[in-house]
Amino acid sequence: MSVEQVPLAGGLIDRDAATRGSAELLERAWEQPGTVVLRVAAQSIPIRDRDGVLALVSAREVDAPVDERIYLGLHDGAAVFAIAAEETESEPGVTWQHVLTSVLRLPPAERELVTMALAVIRWHEAAGFSPRDGEPTTVADGGWSRRTAAGGELFPRTDPAVIVLITHEDRVLLGSNVLWETGRFSLLAGFVEAGETLENAVAREVFEEAGVRVGEIRYVASQPWPFPRSLMLGFHASLAADQDPEQLAADPAEISELRWFTREEIRSPHSGIKLPGELSIAGWLLHSWAAEADQ
């Protein structure tokens, strides 16, 4: 599979950095006849009943102060903004749906708009005050930064996390988190620590969670994951030659069970087994591997 097929991978929206940096250009973009607004309510988005796409509204119908508008960029030549909003139950022809159940059914460009909007809106909710001195911050650059009274700049935070497909002799290693229901499995993953390379993070997380070493660590693809602000970095690694696949040691604080799965068991899971869904890069990596011919 190509990188472009990773769910939420995006790359279809012109982020139009030149307009972001100009209050005049932002106002002009807001006033254009074709400008539309994406409303986001917590983790819900408005979907049109008739065709299942985003219920975008004209900017002329939205009364939003400048500092509440997030400029997402250009889609098919039209400006798109996002705002935090409240769900409207009485809106004709529109149903508010949780993003996790609706976003995969959207066209790719609309998925990207939702991903961008969620990530930035969630960041603004937590960035109202400077982490340095506690003073209030103000919105700048079309919603893509915040400024302090002293002139300091804050930018949307992204937390890098590695997620790794570990294989050994045509089997893949999956783990069940202690917080999940019995039978739910996924790839091993964890956040990158300060001063750590991505490859070192992969090796460390696997050893901490499964007690084994990996070799041949290879980067595959990435995925923005705005719940609230992660960037998932997908890797493929094989069990190191000197490691025994049957001598796994699950970290009891995080992992309740570790298990090796064959391709057939991924393609057709046994009853009671729950694997990652289509939206996540975990599902994409796992099912891409399972779709390959057995070696």
N, C-alpha and C positions, 0 to 999 in steps of 0.2 A: 504493500500500500504506500501511496505517496504521503508526504507530510501534510499536504493540503487537505487530506481526508481525516485528519485528526479532529474530532469534535471540538468546536469553539476556536479552532486555530486561526480563523479570520484572515486578514490581509486584503479585504475587499473594500474597506472604507478609507477614503482620503482624509487623513487626520488634519490636514490643512493647518499646519503650525503657524503659518504667516498670519492667518486671521485670529488665531488664539491670542497673539501678542498685541493686538490693537483694539482698544475699546471702541474706536470708530468703526472698524471693520466688523466687529462682533455685533454692534447695534444695527449696522447695515444688513448683515446676514439675517438677524432676527426679523427684520422688517420686510424681507423679500417675500413675494406672494407664495412661492413654493416651499417655504421653510416649514418643517414639521417638528413636532415635539414627541418624544417618547416619555411616557410617565411610568415611574417605578414606585410601587408601594411595598416597602419591606422586601419580601422575596417574590412578590406577585407582579405580573405584567398584564396589560389589557390585550385580549385577543378578539379579533373580529369573528363573529359566529359564522358568517357566510362563507369564508374562505380560509380561516385558521391562521391568518397572518396578523402582524402587530396592528393594533388600532392606534395608529399615529394620528395626531390632530394638528391642525394648522396653528402656527405660532400666534396668529391673529386671534385665536380663540382662548389663548392662555394668558392669564394675568399673573406673571411671575417676575419678581424683582430681578435686576441684573445679577445680583450675587447668588441667586438660586438657579441660574441657568448654567448648564454644562454643555459646552459646545463639543459635540462628538466628531463633527467634520462633514464631509460631502459624500452623499450617496446618489449616484446617477446625476450628479451636478447640482443637487438640491441640498441646502444646509439642514442638518439634523441636530437638535438640542435634546437634552434630557433634563428632567426635573424630578425631585422626590415629590410624591403625591399621595393622596388617599384613595382607596378603592371607592368606586361609585357603583353601587348595586343597581341603580335605576337607569344606567346608561343603555339606551336601546341598541340591540345588535352587538353588544360587547360583553364578554365574560372575563373577569379577572382570574388568572390561573397562576399556580405556583410555577416558578421558572423551571424547576427540575422536571416537571411533567409536561411542559409545553415547548421548551426552547428547541428541542431536536426536530420538532415538526415545522419550524420556521425555515424560510429560505436562508442560505448561508450568510448573506450580508446582514440580515436582521438578527441572526444569532450573534454576530459580531457587535452590533449596536447594543444589544442587551448585555453582553459580557462587559463591554466598556462602561456602560452606564452603571451597572451594579457595582463594579470595582471602585469607581470614582465616588459614587454616592456614599457607599459604606465608609470610604476613607474620610470624607468630609464630616461624617457623623462623629468620628473619633479625633478630628484634628482642629477642633475649635479653639484650642489653646496651645501655646508654644510649649514643647516639652522641656525647653531650656529654662524659661523663667515664669511659665504659667500665665503669661499675658495673652489676651485675646488675639486671634489671627483673623485676617480678612481674605476673602476669595479674590483670586487674580487669574489672569491668563485663561479666561473662558471656563473657569472651574478646574483647571489642571495644575494649579498651585495655590498656596496660601502665603500671605505675607505677615510678618510681625511689625509692630510699630517701629522697631529699630532697623527695619529693612531686611531682616532675615527671610529666607525663602524655604518653604516646606513643599515637598512634592509627594504625590500618591505613593504610598508604601506598597511594595510587592515583596512577599516572603517566598524565596526559592525553596522548593522541596524536591527531593529526588524520589523516583519510584522505579523499581527495578524488576524486570522479568528474569528470574533465575532459572536456568535450565541445566539438566544433567541427563544424558542418554535419553533424549526425547520425552522427558518429563519436566514439568514446571513446578516450582515450589510456591505454595500459597499459604497465607497465614490468616487466622481468625482473631480479630481484636477482642480483648476482654470485654469491651463495651457493646459488642455486637451480639445479636441473637445466635443461637447454636446453628451451625451449618453455613454461615455466611463467611466466604473467603475472598481474599484479594491479594494483590501483589504487596510486597514489603515496601515501605516508604517512610520518609522522615524529612524533617527540615534540615537545611544546610546550616551548620554552625559558623560563627564568626571565625575568619581566618582559615577556612577550610575549602579545598577544591571540591568540585562536584564528584569527581572520582573517589576522593577520600571519603566523602559523605556516603556514597554508595557502599563502599567496603565497610565503613563503620556501622551503618544502620543494619546491614545484613548480619554482621557479627553480633551486634547487640541484641537483635531480635531473634536470630536463629542459631547463633553459636557456631557458624561455619564461615570459612573464607571463600571469596570468589576471585576469579581471574578473568582476563579478557573482557574488561568492562568497556562497553561500547555505547556511545550516545545514539539515541534513535530519533526522538522528536520531543517537542514541548507543547504544553497546553495551558492557557490562562484558566485559572479556576477562581472565579470571583466570589468565593464563599468563606471568608470575605475578600481575601486579596493574595492568593497564592499563585505562583507560577510553577506548574508541575513539569519536571525535567525527566523524561523517560529514558531509561537505560536498559540494555540487555547485558547480562553477565552469566558466565558459566561457573559451575562449582569448580573450585581449584582442584588440581589433579590429586593432591594429597589428602583431600577431605572425604570422609565417609558420609554418603548421603543419608544413611540410616542413623547417624549420630547427631541428630539435631537437638538443640537446647533452647527451647522457647523462653524468652524473657517473661517471667510470670506477671510482671507489672503491666505488660502491653499485649502479649500474645497468649491466647488460651489454647491454641492448637496450630500445629504446622503439618502440612501434608503435601506429598508429591502427587501430581495429577498427570495423566496421559492426555494426548491430544483428543482422543475419543471421549474422555471424561469431561473435557472442556466443551467439546461440540455437543455432547448429550449428557448433561450433568445427572447424577443419580438423584433420586427423590430426596428432598430435604437439603440439597446443596444449592446455595445462592451465590452467584458469581457477579462481578461488576457489570453494571448496565452500559448501554451504548453511549451515554453522554460522557463518561469519564475516559481519560487516557488509559486508565487501568484496564477497562473493558476493551479499548481499541488495541492495546498491546497484546493482551491475552488472546483475543479472538483472531487477530492477525496471525499470531503464532500458530494457533490451532488450525487455521485454514491452510497452512502449508502442508505439503505432503510429508508423511512420516519418513524419516531418514533411515 
